[in-house]
Amino acid sequence: MANLTRRRPSSFDDMRREMDRVLQSFFPANAGGAANAGGDEEARSAVWSPRVDVAETDDAYQLHLDLPGVSSDDLDVSYQDGTLSVSGERQMEQAEDGTSFSRIERTYGRFHRSFSLPQAAHADEIEASFDNGVLSIRIPKTPQSQPRRIEVS
């Protein structure tokens, strides 16, 4: 039988945390640039942060958050004063009778991510969908901010 040992944090873990910080700064949670600063109790009580991909097209911003094991009923997506917030909770699965865990690596509990949206975001038309553990959020850009061709006469 294989030996089970606890893995110690490595320089790779440090790099991963730094990359998370850099990605969060792409859409910081407030105008000052520090994510989740200024008394956001929900963010401070979060146990984990889901991974997110951020993309931009000519007509929209797109967010894709990995939320395996989370039900859409346990998600809250909201927008207020230029900030898009995603929060929820992943419940720990109950062990069957007679089962004892020798190792638990998956993270459970509350999560929270906030994104300050740029002026070009058309907040009234934000759409969210949830499929196979991935929350996809589409934030259209205002028509004025989209590229347009100008005819030369």
HELIX and SHEET records of a PDB file:
HELIX    1   1 SER A   11  PHE A   26  1                                  16    
HELIX    2   2 GLU A   41  SER A   45  1                                   5    
HELIX    3   3 SER A   72  ASP A   74  5                                   3    
HELIX    4   4 ALA A  123  GLU A  125  5                                   3    
HELIX    5   5 PRO A  143  SER A  145  5                                   3    
SHEET    1   A 4 VAL A  52  GLU A  56  0                                        
SHEET    2   A 4 ALA A  60  ASP A  66 -1                                        
SHEET    3   A 4 VAL A 134  PRO A 140 -1                                        
SHEET    4   A 4 GLU A 127  ASP A 131 -1                                        
SHEET    1   B 3 LEU A  75  GLN A  80  0                                        
SHEET    2   B 3 THR A  83  ARG A  90 -1                                        
SHEET    3   B 3 GLY A 109  SER A 116 -1                                        
END                                                                             
